[in-house]
Amino acid sequence: MKPNQIALAVAAACAAAPAFALTPAQIDSTTVQLWISGATAPTASVYKGIRTLCADNDGNGSPDDLHVYTEKADPNPGKSAAGKFFAYACTMGPLAASLDGVKTVVYHTADAGSFEAYTPHLFQAGEVHPLVGSTLKRMKPVKGANSCATSTVVNATGDATYVGCGADTVTLAPNASPYGVPTLPQGGFSDTEYTLNQLNLGISKSLSDIGSETPTNVGQGFGLAVSHPLYAALQKAQGLINTTAADGEACDGKYAAGACQPGINRQKYASLVSAGSVTNKDGSLFGAPAGSVIKVERRVGTSGTQSASNAFFLNTPCATGAPGGSKSPAGSNNAGTASYNGGKVLVRSNNGSGDVKASLTAASTAGELAIGVLSLENVPSASEKFAFVKLNGVAPNADAKQRQTAINGDYEMWYELVAFTAGSAFGEGADLINGTVIALGDPSITDLTGLFVTKAAGVTGANVSKGYKLGNACAPAVQ
């Protein structure tokens, strides 16, 4: 058996741990409290991975006593309206190793992107950089009474959830013990490995100065998401409709994959997001009228989604050095908007994936052309107005889980999620992160939208791709 299979088999064979009720009032001095941070794109996936670590003593497939906490009103981690800060409280099971049978709260910050898995520890290591701050936001402590609603709602996964919990700005400092409200994360998850972030941002510290990484062998797809008006403009330019206004044609208002789905090639999007070529562009690049304004909803420099976009479309930083070939991205590493070609192209840097979705939705409502990169974990909700397009002729969302073309090797924009464990992590923190990696690396557990296990995990099945990168985002996938 392969390592992941062995770990899961051992976990299944272990004696069941006793269950506890775990409401805010019952979080006490015996409760371990841990904090993870990093990528915003796989928020829902990390939540479901941690959920798998919770004890299920009655074997019904659901955690015994899990309570979920969201920053805002939506009870589903990963949804824009849920916010960017979460907590998951349960009695852990055997897959969590030293946490088995232990009441545990896991705080989860998914604010400004993947590099926030590393920045708290870079600050502690003395890195001086404008994107490495002395503070980081975290959900308010969930122990006892806080700003959360006093009653719970049930989210889409079936878990009792406290909503509207709010967030604190935490001054980063070493944790005194694993039993207090944490002041420093244990590590977290990144869409791409540390080296890409280090080179993109000009960070001096090496990975070994702050901790270590583990490949998850979990592939995560990314795609080009557009506002509805841009989708219609592409349909018109590609002969799928005759007008951008709804007039009863078969493809009007059809945003799913299939015969009505338009596409964009790599060259055109690269031209729009390269600082050297965006200077004379406008919406006509995608078939809209000449001089029309187009908005690029990119991510800030600390984002793994932005690292993935830079690598795929601009060869950055993969083609740096003597051979050259990399291009500088348009826009800024910091949140804000940059204007090009007299305002015909507006490149906005967004902190989180939720911000990109909100911006695309707002553009749709306003009748504007907008485009950005999102992970394929994202599916538009009833209130969200964006749609994925084909990339180089291949639909990223030809199936309901938005991953099959990547699994087959036909869709090429995907990267591998990386787990980072800080050198300062407690043993409990390391076990939490390692247990989540094991959970995500099992195809029966990672049966999630936009994600798939790669062959390098040592398993096979319908949800497993033959291709893998072995944790190197700059390497082409091989079989």
C-alpha positions in Angstrom: 0.0 0.0 0.0 1.1 3.6 -0.6 1.7 6.0 2.4 -1.6 7.8 2.1 -3.5 4.6 1.9 -1.7 3.2 4.9 -2.4 6.3 6.9 -6.1 6.1 6.1 -6.3 2.4 6.8 -4.6 2.9 10.2 -7.0 5.8 11.0 -10.0 3.6 10.2 -8.7 0.8 12.4 -8.0 3.0 15.5 -10.4 2.9 18.4 -13.0 5.6 18.4 -12.3 8.6 20.6 -15.0 9.9 23.0 -17.1 12.7 21.6 -17.8 16.1 23.3 -20.3 18.8 22.7 -18.3 21.7 21.4 -20.1 24.9 21.4 -18.5 28.3 22.1 -19.3 28.0 25.8 -17.5 24.7 26.0 -14.2 25.8 24.5 -12.0 26.0 27.6 -8.4 25.7 28.8 -8.3 22.1 27.6 -9.1 23.0 24.1 -6.2 23.2 21.6 -6.5 26.3 19.4 -4.5 26.4 16.1 -4.4 28.9 13.3 -3.7 28.4 9.6 -3.5 31.0 6.8 -2.8 31.2 3.1 -4.6 30.6 -0.2 -8.1 31.9 -0.7 -9.0 29.8 -3.8 -9.2 26.4 -2.0 -11.0 27.7 1.1 -13.9 25.3 0.8 -11.5 22.4 0.1 -9.4 23.1 3.1 -12.5 23.3 5.2 -13.7 19.9 3.9 -10.3 18.4 4.5 -10.2 19.6 8.1 -13.8 18.4 8.5 -12.6 14.9 7.6 -10.2 15.0 10.6 -13.1 15.4 13.0 -14.3 12.4 14.9 -17.1 10.4 13.5 -17.7 7.8 16.2 -21.1 6.7 14.9 -19.8 6.1 11.4 -22.5 8.1 9.7 -20.1 10.1 7.5 -20.5 13.3 9.4 -18.4 14.8 12.3 -19.9 14.2 15.7 -19.7 17.7 17.1 -18.3 20.1 14.4 -19.3 23.7 14.6 -18.3 26.1 11.8 -17.8 29.8 12.2 -17.9 32.3 9.3 -17.0 36.0 9.4 -20.1 37.2 7.6 -23.7 36.1 6.9 -23.2 33.1 4.6 -22.5 29.8 6.4 -20.5 28.2 3.6 -16.7 28.7 3.7 -15.5 29.6 0.3 -18.5 31.7 -0.7 -17.9 35.4 -1.1 -20.7 36.3 1.3 -19.1 34.2 4.0 -16.1 36.5 4.3 -12.5 35.6 4.6 -12.1 34.4 8.1 -13.3 31.1 9.5 -13.0 28.7 12.4 -13.8 25.0 12.7 -14.3 23.5 16.2 -14.6 19.7 16.8 -13.3 16.8 18.7 -10.6 15.4 16.4 -10.4 11.8 15.2 -7.4 9.4 14.6 -6.4 11.0 11.3 -5.3 14.0 13.3 -2.6 11.9 15.1 -1.8 13.6 18.4 -5.1 15.5 18.3 -7.1 12.3 18.4 -9.9 12.7 21.0 -8.9 16.4 21.7 -11.2 19.3 21.5 -9.7 21.6 18.9 -10.4 24.9 17.3 -8.8 25.7 13.9 -8.8 29.3 12.9 -8.5 29.8 9.1 -7.5 33.1 7.5 -8.1 33.3 3.7 -7.6 37.0 3.2 -5.0 38.2 0.7 -3.7 34.9 -0.9 -1.3 32.1 -0.7 1.7 34.1 0.5 0.0 34.8 3.7 0.8 31.2 4.7 4.4 32.4 4.8 4.4 36.2 5.6 3.8 35.8 9.4 6.9 33.6 9.7 9.0 35.8 7.4 8.2 38.7 9.7 9.3 36.6 12.7 12.5 35.8 10.8 13.3 39.4 10.2 12.3 39.8 6.5 11.9 43.5 5.6 9.5 43.9 2.7 6.4 46.0 2.1 4.2 42.9 1.7 5.5 41.3 4.9 3.6 43.0 7.8 3.7 42.7 11.5 0.0 42.0 11.7 -2.5 39.5 10.2 -6.3 39.3 10.5 -7.9 36.3 12.1 -11.5 35.5 13.2 -12.4 36.9 16.6 -11.9 34.4 19.4 -14.8 31.9 19.3 -14.5 31.0 23.0 -17.5 32.1 25.0 -19.5 35.1 23.8 -18.3 37.2 20.8 -20.0 39.0 18.0 -21.3 35.8 16.4 -25.0 35.2 16.1 -26.3 33.4 19.2 -27.9 30.6 17.3 -26.6 28.4 14.5 -27.7 27.7 11.0 -27.0 24.6 8.9 -24.7 25.1 5.9 -24.7 23.2 2.6 -22.4 20.5 4.0 -24.8 19.9 6.9 -22.7 21.5 9.6 -24.0 23.7 12.4 -22.6 27.2 11.7 -22.3 30.4 13.6 -22.4 33.4 11.2 -21.4 37.0 11.5 -18.4 36.4 13.8 -16.2 39.2 12.6 -12.4 39.5 12.5 -9.6 40.9 14.6 -6.2 42.4 13.5 -3.6 40.4 15.4 -0.1 41.6 16.2 2.0 38.7 15.3 4.0 37.1 18.1 5.1 33.5 19.1 2.3 31.4 20.6 2.7 30.9 24.3 1.0 27.4 24.2 -1.3 25.4 22.0 -4.2 26.1 24.4 -4.5 29.9 24.1 -6.0 32.0 21.4 -3.3 31.9 18.7 -1.1 34.9 17.8 0.8 33.1 15.1 -0.3 30.6 12.4 1.1 27.0 12.4 1.5 27.3 8.6 -1.1 26.9 5.8 -1.7 26.2 2.2 -0.5 27.8 -1.0 -1.7 27.4 -4.6 2.0 27.3 -5.7 5.2 26.6 -4.0 7.3 29.2 -2.0 9.9 29.7 -4.7 7.4 31.3 -7.1 6.2 33.7 -4.5 9.8 34.5 -3.4 10.9 35.3 -6.9 7.7 37.2 -7.9 8.0 39.4 -4.8 11.8 39.7 -4.3 11.9 38.0 -0.9 15.4 37.4 0.5 14.7 34.6 3.0 14.8 31.0 2.0 12.1 28.5 2.7 14.5 26.7 5.2 14.6 30.0 7.2 10.9 29.7 8.1 9.8 26.0 7.8 9.1 23.3 5.2 6.7 22.4 2.4 4.9 19.2 1.5 3.4 18.5 -1.9 -0.2 17.6 -1.5 -0.3 15.9 -5.0 -3.7 17.6 -5.4 -4.2 19.4 -8.7 -6.2 22.6 -8.8 -7.5 24.0 -12.0 -7.8 27.6 -12.9 -9.8 29.3 -15.6 -10.6 32.6 -17.3 -13.9 34.0 -15.8 -15.7 36.8 -17.5 -18.6 39.1 -16.9 -21.8 38.3 -18.8 -21.4 41.3 -21.2 -18.0 40.1 -22.2 -19.3 36.5 -22.6 -21.9 37.8 -25.0 -19.4 39.9 -26.9 -17.2 36.8 -27.3 -20.3 34.8 -28.5 -21.1 37.4 -31.1 -17.5 37.6 -32.3 -17.3 33.8 -32.6 -20.6 33.5 -34.4 -22.6 31.9 -31.6 -25.1 34.8 -31.4 -25.9 37.7 -33.7 -26.2 40.4 -31.1 -25.1 41.0 -27.5 -28.7 41.7 -26.5 -31.1 38.9 -25.6 -33.3 38.4 -28.7 -34.4 34.8 -28.4 -31.4 33.1 -30.0 -30.6 29.7 -28.7 -27.3 30.8 -27.1 -28.5 34.0 -25.5 -27.9 33.8 -21.7 -26.4 30.4 -21.9 -23.3 30.3 -19.7 -22.6 26.6 -19.3 -20.0 24.6 -21.2 -21.2 23.2 -24.6 -22.0 24.5 -28.0 -22.8 28.1 -26.7 -19.5 28.5 -24.8 -17.0 30.9 -26.4 -13.3 30.8 -25.9 -10.1 32.9 -25.5 -6.7 31.8 -26.5 -3.6 32.1 -24.3 -2.0 34.7 -26.6 -4.8 37.2 -26.3 -5.1 37.1 -22.5 -1.3 37.3 -22.2 -1.4 40.4 -24.4 -3.9 42.0 -22.1 -2.1 41.3 -18.8 1.5 41.9 -19.9 2.7 45.4 -18.9 4.6 45.6 -22.2 1.7 45.0 -24.5 -1.4 46.2 -22.6 -0.6 49.9 -23.4 -2.7 49.9 -26.7 -5.4 47.4 -25.9 -9.2 47.8 -25.4 -12.3 45.6 -25.5 -11.9 45.1 -29.2 -9.2 42.5 -28.4 -12.2 40.2 -27.6 -14.6 41.3 -30.2 -16.2 44.2 -28.5 -16.4 47.6 -30.2 -13.2 49.5 -30.7 -12.4 51.9 -27.8 -14.6 50.0 -25.4 -13.3 49.7 -21.8 -12.3 46.3 -20.4 -11.6 45.6 -16.7 -9.0 43.0 -15.6 -9.8 41.7 -12.2 -6.4 40.2 -11.2 -5.2 39.4 -7.7 -2.5 41.0 -5.5 1.1 39.8 -5.6 0.6 37.6 -2.5 -2.0 35.5 -4.2 -1.3 32.0 -5.5 -3.9 32.5 -8.1 -1.9 35.4 -9.4 1.3 33.3 -9.3 -0.5 30.7 -11.4 -1.7 33.3 -13.8 1.8 34.8 -14.1 3.4 31.4 -14.7 0.9 30.2 -17.3 0.3 33.4 -19.3 3.6 35.3 -18.8 6.2 32.6 -18.0 7.0 34.6 -14.8 9.1 33.8 -12.9 9.7 30.5 -14.7 11.6 32.0 -17.6 13.8 34.5 -15.6 17.5 34.4 -15.9 19.8 34.3 -18.9 17.3 32.7 -21.3 14.7 35.4 -20.7 11.2 34.9 -21.9 9.3 36.1 -18.9 7.0 39.2 -19.0 6.1 41.6 -16.3 2.4 41.5 -15.3 0.2 44.6 -15.7 -1.1 46.1 -12.5 0.2 46.2 -9.0 1.1 43.7 -6.3 -0.9 45.8 -3.9 -4.6 46.3 -3.9 -5.8 49.0 -6.2 -6.4 49.9 -9.9 -3.9 50.8 -12.6 -5.1 52.5 -15.8 -3.7 51.8 -19.3 -4.3 53.2 -22.8 -6.1 56.3 -21.5 -8.4 54.3 -19.3 -9.4 51.7 -21.9 -7.9 49.0 -19.7 -8.4 49.1 -16.0 -6.3 46.5 -14.1 -7.6 46.1 -10.5 -5.6 44.0 -8.0 -8.0 42.2 -5.6 -7.1 40.7 -2.2 -9.2 37.6 -2.5 -11.0 35.3 -4.9 -14.3 36.5 -3.4 -13.3 40.0 -4.4 -12.8 39.0 -8.0 -16.2 37.3 -8.1 -17.8 40.3 -6.6 -16.1 42.6 -9.1 -17.1 40.4 -12.1 -20.7 40.3 -10.8 -20.8 44.1 -10.4 -19.4 44.5 -13.9 -22.2 42.2 -15.2 -24.8 44.2 -13.4 -23.4 47.4 -14.9 -23.1 46.1 -18.4 -19.3 46.2 -18.4 -16.6 44.0 -19.9 -14.5 42.3 -17.2 -12.2 39.3 -17.0 -10.0 37.6 -14.4 -8.5 34.3 -13.4 -10.3 32.1 -10.8 -9.7 28.7 -9.5 -12.2 26.1 -10.8 -13.4 25.4 -7.3 -15.6 28.5 -7.9 -19.1 27.9 -9.3 -21.3 30.9 -9.7 -24.0 31.0 -7.0 -27.5 32.3 -7.8 -26.4 35.8 -7.0 -23.1 35.7 -8.8 -22.8 36.8 -12.4 -19.6 35.4 -14.1 -18.9 32.5 -16.4 -15.9 30.5 -17.5 -14.8 30.4 -21.1 -12.8 27.9 -23.1 -9.1 28.3 -23.0 -7.2 27.4 -26.2 -10.4 25.6 -27.3 -10.9 23.5 -24.2 -13.6 24.0 -21.7 -12.4 23.9 -18.1 -16.0 23.1 -16.9 -17.2 20.4 -19.3 -18.3 18.4 -16.2 -20.2 19.4 -13.1 -17.0 19.1 -11.0 -15.1 21.4 -13.4 -12.0 19.1 -13.6 -12.4 16.3 -16.1 -10.6 17.9 -19.0 -7.7 18.7 -16.7 -7.7 15.1 -15.4 -7.7 13.9 -19.0 -4.7 16.1 -19.8 -6.6 18.2 -22.4 -6.9 21.3 -20.2 -3.5 22.6 -19.1 -4.0 25.4 -16.6 -3.7 23.6 -13.3 -1.2 23.6 -10.5 -0.6 21.6 -7.3 -1.6 22.8 -3.9 1.3 23.0 -1.4 1.2 22.6 2.4 3.5 24.7 4.5 4.4 23.9 8.1 6.2 26.6 10.0 9.4 25.8 11.9 7.7 27.2 15.0 4.6 25.0 14.7 3.6 22.9 17.7 3.4 19.1 17.2 -0.4 19.5 17.2 -0.1 22.0 14.4 2.1 19.8 12.3 -0.3 16.9 12.8 -3.2 19.1 11.8 -1.6 20.1 8.5 -0.3 16.6 7.8 -3.7 15.1 8.5 -5.3 17.6 6.1 -2.8 16.7 3.4 -3.6 13.0 3.9 -7.3 13.7 3.7 -6.9 15.8 0.5 -4.7 13.2 -1.1 -7.4 10.5 -1.0 -9.7 10.5 -4.1 -12.7 9.5 -2.1 -12.2 12.6 0.1 -11.0 15.0 -2.5 -14.2 14.5 -4.6 -14.5 18.3 -4.8 -15.2 20.8 -7.5 -12.0 22.0 -9.3 -9.7 19.6 -7.5 -8.3 16.2 -8.3 -5.6 13.8 -7.0 -2.6 13.3 -9.2 -0.9 10.0 -10.0 2.0 11.0 -7.8 -0.2 10.3 -4.8 0.2 6.6 -5.6 -3.5 6.0 -6.2 -5.7 5.4 -9.2 -9.3 6.0 -10.1 -11.7 8.1 -12.0 -10.8 11.2 -10.0 -7.0 10.8 -10.4 -5.1 12.4 -13.3 -2.3 10.7 -15.0 -0.4 14.0 -15.2 1.7 15.4 -12.3 4.2 18.1 -11.6 5.8 16.8 -8.4 5.3 20.2 -6.7 7.1 22.2 -9.4 4.7 24.8 -10.9 7.2 25.7 -13.6 7.5 22.2 -14.9 5.2 20.8 -17.6 2.9 18.1 -16.4 4.1 14.6 -17.4 2.6 11.1 -17.1 
